[in-house]
């Protein structure tokens, strides 16, 4: 598992790295001294798990994790803190943090936390892969319908529904957007046409 460490205390960063070095199948890929740096390094190194201190300059650990999830939603997180504050613990759990370690922690505690987060990360990745597969199947089905409807020149509500669903995808083929625009013109749906025209204009820039 690729791990990123973020803590503003140099001794904690060093000790945590030494602990992780004793574990099989764990590689420290980046070390940050504040939350903002952690986000930048996570974007660059794509860690599987991030170990984040709660209180750091520039950006706190919880805010940093929320930003990291935007980059890679299957990233696991272990929050480390000098004190066990119930409110902070609840806030951490509410954004999906899997583990919470109190300083100073032992090698065994860290290894057990890593193992539990590894399991969670693997489960999340399976779920994301299944969701992506279902989305691809749905898009393929909609594209098949779109081909049929375009050939038969359908402009009814069902045709609009299919083409609008295709248009929701940022990677939608331009021909389907143009076909939807044509249907809007024929059906005189001017407000929808205006919104679609703006989307097409952004795509062509």
C-alpha positions, 0 to 999 in steps of 0.5 A: 500500500502506498502511504502519504504521511502529513504532520507538522512535527518533524519527529512524528513524521520521522517516527511514523516513517520508521514504523511503516518501514518495518511493515511488509507491502507498505511503501511511504511515497510522500511526506508533508509538513502541512495539509495543503502540501499533503493535498498537492503530494496526494495529487502527484503520488496517488497514495492508497492511504494518507496518515494526517495530523489533525492540527496542521498549518495551511490546512487542517487534516480533515479539510485536507482529506476532503480535498484528497477525496475529490482527487481520488475517492478511494483513498483511505485515511488514518487521522493522528492526533495528540488528544481524543476529542469526541467532536473531532472524532465525530467530524472525522467519521462523518467525512469517511475517515476510517481510523483515529490514532492517538499520539504516541501510538505503537507500531502494533497500533499503526500496523493494525490500523493500516490493515483495517484501512487496507480492507476498507480501501479494497472494498471501496475499489470493488464498489467503485469498479462495479458502479463504473461497469454499470455506468458503462453498460447504461451508456452503451444501452443509451447510445444504442437507443440513440442510433435507432431513434436518430435513424427513425427520426423520433422526436417524441418525449422518449427520444428527448429523455434518451438524448438528455440522459446522454447529454448529462455525460461530460464525454457525450458525443457532439452528434448526440448534443446536436441531435438533441438541439434539433429535436428542441427546435422542432418541438419548440423547447426554447429554454432547454435549447438555450441551456444546451447551446451554452453546453455545446459552446463550452465544449467547442472552446 
